């Protein structure tokens, strides 16, 4: 549901917009195997993206196959980077406030926020809304770049589950947070992550757009330039007054930038088809 507003804007522009709940998130599969192996590695999310692309066939009314434009924010973007098929099965790739080189402080702030209420949950919806706004003061509701308004609790409810104890919990599998809960303040080996992900980024040959929130503490300008050194053809857009949650903080500006990019790719593809 986090992408509902953006998807609606793409649909209004004539695109077929598909939003995906990644495993361990929202209404998607939660791992219940009880194995010792951690089920939510970045590599496994990349494999999930491969499976999705193998099943996804986008065809227009004339029966012409359309390679999808992939848009991924944060973990979604990393899943694209770690997918073996994405770089050759997509017509274009959009990464939102994510790149191989991430800032340790920003990553740590995200994981700390996620784990702070993972086991206790919230007594009320208002308590959950307060937690969101504490992490991200720019958060309001719906199209968040409109004027300030009371937090939309009905919208927030879509991102929570009420358990038998009567408390509300985020739509995340608790196992997803296991490494962070077991090791307070845990942050993955970002240098090793950066090295592996840079190798994956080198394989991006299709058009690429990197969208960064100007107020983010996860992706620095240094991280952007590092990404450009591996993907020199990538375009970069900075969204003013947006943090890591770019699509939520400034949805109109974000959607306009991605739509402009997407339309240019469709025009380029159509032009190429007319020459065949």
C-alpha positions, 0 to 999 in steps of 0.5 A, spaced: 500 500 500 505 504 500 506 505 493 498 506 491 499 513 490 505 512 485 501 506 482 495 510 481 499 516 477 502 511 473 496 508 471 493 514 469 499 516 465 497 509 461 502 504 464 500 498 467 503 499 474 504 492 479 506 493 486 509 487 489 509 485 497 516 482 498 517 476 502 516 477 509 512 484 508 505 485 507 501 480 505 506 476 502 509 469 504 512 469 511 518 464 512 515 459 517 521 453 516 524 454 523 531 452 519 537 455 522 539 459 515 536 466 515 531 466 510 531 474 508 538 475 505 539 480 500 541 474 495 534 471 496 531 477 495 534 477 488 532 470 487 525 472 488 526 478 483 528 473 478 522 468 479 518 474 478 521 476 472 520 469 469 513 469 470 511 477 468 510 478 461 507 485 459 504 485 452 501 491 449 494 490 445 498 489 439 501 483 442 508 486 442 512 484 448 514 489 453 520 489 458 518 492 464 521 498 467 523 496 474 522 501 480 525 499 487 526 503 493 531 501 499 530 493 499 527 493 493 532 497 489 537 492 492 533 486 490 533 489 483 541 490 483 542 482 486 537 479 481 541 476 475 535 477 470 533 484 472 539 487 468 537 484 462 530 483 462 528 490 464 527 496 459 530 500 464 531 500 472 529 506 477 533 505 484 530 510 489 535 512 495 539 506 495 546 504 492 551 499 493 555 505 498 550 506 504 551 510 510 552 506 516 549 512 521 543 512 516 542 504 516 543 504 523 537 509 524 533 505 520 534 498 523 534 501 530 527 504 529 524 497 526 527 493 532 525 498 537 517 496 537 518 489 533 517 485 540 512 490 543 508 493 538 503 498 539 497 499 544 493 504 539 494 506 532 495 513 534 501 510 538 504 507 531 503 514 528 507 517 533 512 512 532 512 514 524 513 521 525 518 521 530 522 517 525 520 521 519 518 528 521 516 529 514 511 523 514 503 525 514 499 521 510 497 519 503 500 524 498 505 527 503 507 533 499 501 536 500 499 541 505 500 538 512 494 534 515 492 529 520 495 523 520 491 518 516 490 512 521 486 508 516 491 508 511 496 506 516 492 501 518 494 497 512 501 497 514 499 493 521 497 487 523 492 486 530 495 480 534 491 476 539 494 480 544 490 486 542 496 490 540 498 492 533 505 490 529 508 492 523 507 487 517 514 484 517 515 477 519 519 478 526 524 473 523 526 478 518 529 482 524 532 477 527 539 479 526 538 486 529 534 483 535 539 478 537 545 484 536 543 490 539 545 496 534 547 491 529 549 493 522 551 489 516 558 489 514 557 495 509 564 494 506 563 487 504 556 489 502 558 495 497 563 490 494 558 485 492 553 490 490 558 494 486 559 488 482 552 487 480 551 494 479 556 493 473 552 489 469 546 494 468 546 496 461 539 498 460 537 506 462 538 507 469 535 512 474 537 514 481 533 518 485 535 521 492 532 524 497 536 531 499 535 530 506 536 522 506 542 520 511 542 513 507 545 515 500 550 521 500 553 524 494 559 520 495 555 514 494 551 517 488 558 518 485 561 512 487 555 508 483 556 513 477 563 510 477 560 503 476 554 505 472 556 512 468 550 512 464 545 513 470 541 519 470 541 522 477 535 526 480 535 529 487 528 530 490 528 536 495 525 536 502 525 528 501 528 523 506 530 516 505 522 515 504 522 519 498 516 516 495 512 518 501 515 524 503 514 528 496 510 523 492 508 529 486 515 530 485 518 523 485 512 521 481 513 526 476 521 525 475 520 517 474 514 518 469 518 523 465 524 517 465 519 512 464 515 515 458 522 517 455 524 509 455 517 508 452 518 513 446 525 510 445 523 503 445 517 505 440 522 508 435 526 502 435 520 497 434 518 502 428 525 501 425 524 493 425 
